[in-house]
């Protein structure tokens, strides 16, 4: 077999080809091997960056604290190669909310894990260590905990089980706890070993979630079915992801607290309880939107055994709307005590006050003056949906006259309507948020509400609590806690015995 000749190049002498049986020197292959290694490493880095980008994008799309917690747990399980896990949220400022979510674990399983003494549980070690600011990495005699020294590089810190900040700063205390072999690990708490055997996991990896501004938020623990532990690359990736996840959770936590504060403020501005009035039984259902809204209700005992009933709402959302709602409701109560027997006068006074004190805001309201002993109602509405009477022999909307909301006209006035409910009939007063949450046009939503009341069994109609629950469950089958809806919901059921 002849040896292939190299092409000639002008001005040069072709080199002598090497004999086929002569091995190439090892030094000539090293550059090729090094290039392949660099290419493999670059491909690995690109793959890791792509994975982190996809997971952080998924986390950024989450809305709400609970959804974010579950996404962090799911993504971390994919990074460390686990199938189950739990995330314990216990913010360092102790302002809550404290909660635990699970992946592949039921409520009973989470309860079983909580029977492990806190000082022996991985999450307890990390959270309590964050509280104490302790840099001891002994692991309290359980598992293997690691932390990073401030003078290490990011790569060295990752090898030690934590992801360093770009400026080399590390949160105080340990950042991870590893139990690679729970059945055989020496010094393990007996209850910890017993729970692991009962739930069928042989190893665990725990990561502390912390930020520079808020301190520790909690800890995530991932469980392996068999003895195992994440390799350095997996720990590096989950450490990087954990830093971003902690910042996202801190923002969601702040938002959740703000929403809870607004909701609490709104609830405190509403009646703490419904009054007891002879001949009347009442029930109310109220749910604020995620940003807090201005819908309200009221039931006020009046002189001579009368009762004032009101529902309404102010425009806008957030703390300013909640505060305006409180001012408006307090004013309506005062006007109701002075001239409640004339609902038109009550709303006229309220409209004048709104126009003078808050000219940039409008409101809807319905006020009813009830005399239970006489089974008589006089009511007037301003831009508010008509109430619905539900009884054994009739289900119909009260024909209130159409009127603009308060603050929309230079002078508001509309005629009142008198209604005489029969014994056993229930009056349903509601805000338009109930109709808006159906996602249908107002006329169809009113038909839907009518059908819900019509479908109520006889025993349900006799109890205002049962009737209110039935109506909400039928009109809003997906429930009230839909975070994508900004609408408040108020439903006040008043039964005349």
N, C-alpha and C positions, 0 to 999 in steps of 0.2 A: 504494500500500500504506500503510495507516494505521499510525501509531506506537502501540505498546502503551502504555496509560496505567498509571501506578503507582497502587496503591490509596491512597485517602485515609486519613489518620490524624487523629483528632479533635484540634482545637486547632492543627493545623499546616497549612501551605500546601504543596501538592505541588510538588516541584522541577520545574524545566523540563527535559524530557528532552533529551539531547544528540542532535544530528543524526546520522543513520546514517553519513554520510560523514566525520564528524569523528573523527580518531584520538585515542585516549586518551593523555594525557601519560605519558611514560616513567616518571616518578616514581611514578605510581599502580600500576605493574606490579612495581616492585622488591620490595615486601613479599611478593607472591605468589611471585616467583622465589626469594627467600631462604627462604621457608617450604618450597618444594619441595626446595631444596638441603639444608636441615636434615633433612627427612624422608628424602631419599635417603641422607644420611650415617648417620642413625639406623638405617635398614634395613640398611645395610652393616655397621655395628657389631654389630647383632643377629645377622646372618648369620655374622660372624666369631666371635662369642662362642659361638654354637651349634656351629660347626665345632670350635672348641677344646674345648668341653665333651664332644662326642662322642669326639674323639680321645684326650683325657685319660682318659675313662672306659674306653676300650678298653685303654689302657696300664695302668690300675690293675687290670684283670682278668687281666693276664698273670702267670704263675707261672714263676719261674726266670729266670736272667740271660739265657740265650740267646734265649728267647722275647721278653723285653723288648727286647733289642737289635734284633731283627728288626721288632718293632712300631714302634719309634722310627724305623727306617729307612723303613718303609712309609708311616707317617704324614707324615714330613718330605717324602717324594717327592710325596705328594698336595698338600701345602701349597705347595711351590715349583714344581709342575708338571713334575716330572722323571719319567723312566721307570725309570732304573737308579741304583744307588748302592752305597756301601759304608760301613761304620762300623768304625772302628779303635778298639779299647778298649785303652788303655795308662794305667792309673791313675798319678797323680803320685807316690804313695808307693812305687812300683816293687815292690809286693808281688803283683802279678798279680791275676787271670789276664790275660795279654795275648792278645787274639784279634781276628780280623777276620771280619765277616759281610757277605754281599753281597745285593743285591736285583737280580734280573735278570742276575746275573753268576755264572758257574761258578767252580770252583776254579782252572781254568787261567786264566781271565780275571783273577782276583784275583792269581794269581802273576805275570801279565804286568804288572799295575799296580805290583806291588811292585818291579819292575825299574827304575822311575823313581827317580832319586836322591832320597833322603829330603829333602834340602834344597830340592828343586824340587817335590816332591809337596805338594799342598794340606794333607793331613792331617799331614805331617811338619812343615810350617811352623807350623801351629797348635799341635801338641803340643809341639814343641821350644821354641816361643815361650812356652808356658805353663810349661815347666820353667825357663826362664831368667828369667821375670818381666819380659820385655822389652816396653816400651811403644812401640817403634819400629814404625811402620805403613808402612814402605817396601815391605813384601812381598818383600823379598830379591830384587828385580828380576823377580819373576814375578807375574803376575796383579795384582789389586787387593785389598789387605787394609785393613780398617777397624777402628778401635776408637773408643770413646767417652770423652770427657773427663768427669771427675767432676762438672763444674758444668753439664752439659747436662740438659735435661728429658728425660723418657722418650720424648716424641715426637721430639725432635731426635736422641736417641741411636738410635732406630729408623731414622731416615733415614740415619744413619751406618753402619747395618748391625749394630747390637747392641741387645738389649733391656736397659734399665736396671732396677735394683732400685728398689723404691719409695722408698728413702732416698737415691737418687742414686748409690749405690756401684756400681762396675764392677770386675770381675776384671781384674787386670793383664794386659796383652798384648792382641794382636788377637783378635777373636772370629770373623771370617769372612775367607775368601779367595775372590775371584770371578775366574774366567777366562771372559769373555763370548765370546771368539772364539779358540779354540785354534789353528786353522789359520793365522790371520793375526796372532796376537799377537806383538809384537816382544819380543825378549829371552827368549823361552821356551826352556827346556832342550830340546835336540834329542831326547832320549829321551822326554821328556814328549809332544812333538808326534808322535813316531813311534808311541807306544802309543795315543794318542788316534785317530790315523788307522787303526791296526790294529783297534781295538775299535769304531770307528765312533761316537765321540762328539765333538761340536764345542764344548762348553762345560761348565763345572762350577761348582758352588757348594758351598763347604765351611763348616761351622759348628763351632766349638769347644764341647764339652760340659763344663761346669764347675760346681762348687758352692762355696759359701763355706767349708764345713767340710772338704771333701776335696781342694780344688783341682781341676785338670783331670782328667777321666776319659778323654778321647779326643776324636775328631773324626768327624763324619759328612760324607760327600762325595756330592752328587747330580750325576748326569751327564745332559746334554741331548744329544739326537741331532744337533741343529743349533746353530749359534751363537745364544746367547740368554742372558738373565740374569733373575733374579726381580725383579719390580717392588718398590717400597717397601712396599706393603701385604703382599706375600708374605713379604718379609724380616721385617717386623714380626711376622707371625703365627708364622713358624717360630722366631723368636727367643723369643717368649713360650712356645711349646710346648717349645723346647729347655731353658728354665729348669726347667720342671716335669719334663721327661723326665730331666734330669741328676740331680735329687733322687731320682726313682724308681730310676734305675739305681744310684745310690750305695747305696740301701737293699738292692737286689737283690744288689749286689756284696758287701756286708757279710754278708748271709745266705748267699751262696754260699761265702764264705770260712769262715764258721762251720761249715757242713756239711762242707766239705772237711777242716777241722781235726778234727772228730769222726770222720770216716771214716778219716783217717790214723791217729788215735789208736787206733781199733779194729783197724786192720790191724796196727799195731805190737804190739798185745797178743796177736796170733795168731801161730802158727808162721811164721817167715820162709820156711821150705821144709819139704817133707815128708822124713822120714828115709828112708835106703836100708836096707832089711831084706831079707835073702836069702829068696827064695821069695814075695815080695810086690811088687806094683806098685800105686801109688796115684795118685790125681788128686783135686783138690778144686776146687770152685767156690763162691765166697763173694761175696755182694753185700749191702751195708748199705743200710737204708732211708734216706730223705732226712734224718731227724732223728738217725740213728745208733741202733743197737739193741744188744741184749745177746746175740745168738746167737754161738756159738763152736764150734770144732772143735779136735781135737788128735790127734796121732799120736806116741806116745812109745816109743822103744826101751827095753825092760826087760831085766833079767838073763836069761841062758840063752837068748838069741835070741828072747825073747817080744816082743810088741808090744801096747801099750795104745792103744785107739781110743776116742774120745769125741766126742759132739756134745751140744749143749744150749743153753740160753738163759735169761736172767733177765728178769723182768717189767720193763716200762717202756721208755723210749727216751731218747735224749739222752746227754750226758756222764756223768750219774750211773749210768745203766745200763751204759755202756761200762766205767766204772771198776769197777763191781760184777762185771761179766763177767771182767775181768782178775784180780781177787782170787780169784774162784771157780775159774777155770781154773788159776791157780797152785797153789791148795790141792789141787785134784784131782790135779795132777801129783805133788805130794808124797805124797799118800795112795796113788797108783798105784805109786810106787816102793817103798813100804813093804809094801803088801798087795794088789798088783794082781791076784794070782791069785784073789782073792775079790772080784768086782765088787760084791756086796751090802755087804761091809764098807767098800769105798771110798765108795759112795754114802751109807751110814749115817753115816760120819764127816763127809762133806760136808754132809749135812742137819743134823747137830748144830752144825757150825760156822756154817752159815747162820742157824739159829735163835738162836744166842747172839749173833752179831755184827751181823746185819741182820734183826731180827725182823719188820720191815714188808715184807720182800721175799720172793718165792718164785721158784723156778727149776725148769726141767726139765733132765734129763740122762740120757744113756745111756752106759754104759761097758762096753767089751768087752775081755777078756783073750784075745789071739790067740797061738797057738803054730803058726806057719806050717809047721814041719817035720812036725808031727803032724796038720796040717789040722784043728785043733780051736779052737773059739771058746766062751768062756763069757761071757755078757753079762747085764746087768740094766738095767732102765730105770725112771725115775721121771717119769711124765707125759709121756714122749717117744714119738714115733711109732715103730712097729716097723720095723726095717731090712728091706730087700728083697734076696733072693738071686736073682741072674740067671745062669743057665747054659744050656748047650745042651739039657739034658734037663728042667730045671725052672725056673720063675719063681714064687717064693712069698714071702710075708711071714713073718718069723720070729715064732713065736707067743710073744711075751713076755707075762708076766702083767700085768694092769691094775694100775697103781699111781698114787697121787696124786703131784703134783709135790713137790719138796723144800720144806719150810717150811710145808706146808699141814696137817700132822698133828703131834701132840705127839711121836710116835715113828714114824719111817719104817722099814719093812723089807718086802722083797718077795723071793720066790725067784728065783734065777738060772736061766738057760736055757743048755743046751749045744747047740752046732750044729757039724756037721762038713761044711764046704764041700768039694766035690770039686775036683780040679785043673781050672783053667780057669773056675771060677765067680767071680763078682764080688759083693761085699757092698756095697749102697748104704745109707749112713747119711745121714739128712737131718733138718732141723728143720721144724717145722710151718709156718714162713713160706713154704716152697715150696708147700704145699697151700693156704694162705690166699690167696696171690697169684693162684690160679686163679679166685677169686670164687665157687667152688662149695662146697657142704657137704662136710664132711670125708670122708664115705664115698664121695661121687662123685669127690672129688679123689684119693683113694687108688686108685680104679678107673682114673682117668686116668693116674696114675703107672705103674700096672701095665701098662696098654695101651702106654704109651710104651716101657717096657723090652721088652715082647713084640715090638714092631714093629722093634726094632733089628736090622739085618743081622748076619750071623755075624761078619764082619770087624770091625764096630763093637764087638761084645761082647768081642772079644779085646783091645781097647785101652781101658783105663779113661778116658783123656782123651776119646777119641771117644765112648764110652758116656755120659760125663757131659754132653758137649755135646749129644748126641742127645736125652737125656732132658729137659734144660732147654728145648731148642728145640721139643720136642713138647708138653711140659706147659705151657709159657709161650710160645705163638707170637708174642705181642706183645713179647717180650724182657723183660729184667730191669729196665731203666732207666725204669720207670713211676713218675713222681714222686708220683703220687697214692696210692701204696701205701706204708704205713709199715713193712711187714714186711721183716725180714732173710731172706736165703736162704742156706742151707748145704747142700751136697751133697758127700759124701765117698765116693769109689768105691775099693774095696780088692779087687784081683784076686789070687787065690791060684793060683800056677803049679804 
